[in-house]
Every structure is written in structure tokens, then in C-alpha cells.
């Protein structure tokens, strides 16, 4: 079990753990042949890494920035819906899944390096600026790109970036993330994620995830995906604070 993550990198990524669970559940029911229909899978060489990326659909460029595990699940409902209107670009962030490192990871410059990868990927795929959706830690990365490389951004939607230092109870959240990090160092990834989920999710989040799990038993993937998407659109955004 790899327990070598840098503390800052782990804390940032952990903020997206809830969304990762939801995204995985939503994408899990898509048959492999359907998930790959219309996709193009390629690699881009960047300094220190080889980035894996996929495109699907046609129209203005829409880049989905992954949080959590650093990858957007193939065939998820969100990319499939958007591909009817956009050229949807998804990728694995360096060091995650299929985007392999070529040398050591520079944790002191991780956000800066990811932002540079992001810019290079947009410029490789299109001559035009991109519409960007970044969720959780992906939202923090998207904001970093906007700060450093505004010329590649047409429209930006940062969804729930865990920028807790801007909150009035920021120290409470920072202490909570550090407690979760300690669990990770002592016991590994799954116990840390369990601690995070149990203490950070609101009741409405649990209800939405329970429903998502139950719909995996449906025999009709198209009906299941539509139902999940409708519920995702209708579910209000919840807030809260970590439990002590």
C-alpha cells in the first residue's frame, strides 16, 4: 500500500473524495463498448510526464478537470450528455491512472505543474480557449489555470473547490483534514476515506449516494443514467461543517 503522498497533495485531493464516489457510481453501469463509442484516446508528452486524454463529441471545447483520484470515469453520464453539444476533453492528471510520470513528482510545485499540464493539453487539442468544469480539487486546479493562463479559458465553472482557508471556520476544516491525513498515514487510504465520508457528508448527500447505489440494479443503463442525471440536477447543494 502506497502511503508516500505529500501532506498538502493528500489534503487537497481528499476534499474531492465524495464526488469521486458519486462519479464512480454513475459511470459504473455503462457497458465498455458503449462507453468507448465515439471516443478518441491519445497521449501528450509534457515535461516529466505522459498525459492520457480522451475526446468525444463535437462543438466548442469543454474540458472536465478531475479531482479525487485524478481521473474522470470513462462513459460517465456527465461527459456523455455534454458530448451532444461540445467536444468533451477528459484526462488523467499526472501521476494518476494512465498518465505516468517520467521522473520524480515535484510536490512543492504540484499545483503549478498541473496547471502547466492543463494549459498544454488545451493548446494541443484546440486553437481556441476552452470551457472548463472543475470539480472539488479539480476546481482548485481550474482556478489556478485561470490565474496563470487566462488566455486558454473561455468560461470557468469551479464546482465546490475545497478552498477552506476562505471560510470563517477555516481552522476547523484544516484540523479536520489533518486528522484524516493522520488516519491515512497510520492505516491507509480506505480508513481515511471512511473517516472523511462519515464526518463531512450531510444527510442529503448520503440519500443521493444511497439512491445512486440502488439504481445500479436496474437492467436498463440508459434509464438508470437518465434518472441519476435528473436527480443530480434537482439535488440542492448542501453545506455543513466537520463533526468533532
Secondary structure, DSSP 4 states (H G I P E B T S, - for coil): ------HHHHHHHHTTHHHHHHHHHHHHTS-HHHHHTT-EEEEEEETTEEEEEEEES-SEEEEEEP-TTTSPPTT-HHHHHHTTTEEEEEEPPTTSTT-EESS---GGGHHHHHHHHHHHHHHHH-SS-EEEEEETHHHHHHHHHHHH-GGGEEEEEEES---GGGSTTHHHHHHHHHHHHHHHHHH-HHHHHHHHHHHH--HHHHHHHHHHHHHTT-S-HHHHHHHHHHHHHHSPP-------
